Amino acid sequence: MHFEKRIPLFLQLGLNEASVPKLKAYLDLLWTANEDLNLVSRKMTTEELIDNHVIDCLLPLSKFPVGLETVADFGSGGGLPGVLYALQFPEISFQLFEKSSKKSDFLIRCRKLAPNLEIHGEIPPKFGGVDLIMARAFKPMDVILEVSRDYFHGGGRYFLMKGRREKIEEEILLARQKFKTLDVNIHALTSPVLEVERHLVQIP
């Protein structure tokens, strides 16, 4: 199977070997539920799910900050990357925010594999109480900062998985119109299986 074929890559990118069986169980759950919930494109093959999503989520794993206790994942969808990172870091509490009730119900089912998950709906107006906000394929940077304004001004940290550098630069310009003190670090990421442009944006 494609999953077994990719295990050496998962480990090379930093996935704990102990997390591999739970990752397989999560992907089986995701794939089965996808028929009804459209968590990822129904046209996608299992190979594309692994290469386009799982490996994509693992690309910045080595840069994930240490010493965290609580992490928020905005726009969790089917759980990539929130569930995957919860499997990797069972000692961290992951707060997943997903406004779709059907997708939230699926994420609740994932707690059998990752008890360190807490599932929420809408992001509250006064957001805070976490050590890091992460997001992948969610909203532009200015929107992410706007919905977590108090957290940002309190010195909040962000771990944002983004695509093209040109688009990121546009988002930064727009965000700095609202958040003058915005400081970002952009890291280019290289997929070992796809020719795609990927970057990690860290704030601060």
HELIX and SHEET records of a PDB file:
HELIX    1   1 HIS A    2  GLN A   12  1                                  11    
HELIX    2   2 GLU A   17  SER A   19  5                                   3    
HELIX    3   3 VAL A   20  LEU A   37  1                                  18    
HELIX    4   4 THR A   46  GLU A   48  1                                   3    
HELIX    5   5 LEU A   49  VAL A   54  3                                   6    
HELIX    6   6 ILE A   55  LEU A   58  1                                   4    
HELIX    7   7 LEU A   61  LYS A   63  5                                   3    
HELIX    8   8 GLY A   82  GLN A   88  1                                   7    
HELIX    9   9 SER A  101  ARG A  109  1                                   9    
HELIX   10  10 CYS A  110  LYS A  112  5                                   3    
HELIX   11  11 MET A  141  VAL A  147  1                                   7    
HELIX   12  12 ARG A  149  HIS A  153  1                                   5    
HELIX   13  13 ARG A  165  LYS A  178  1                                  14    
SHEET    1   A 7 LEU A 117  HIS A 120  0                                        
SHEET    2   A 7 SER A  93  PHE A  97  1                                        
SHEET    3   A 7 THR A  70  PHE A  74  1                                        
SHEET    4   A 7 LEU A 132  ARG A 136  1                                        
SHEET    5   A 7 TYR A 158  LYS A 162  1                                        
SHEET    6   A 7 ARG A 198  ILE A 203 -1                                        
SHEET    7   A 7 ASN A 185  LEU A 189 -1                                        
END                                                                             
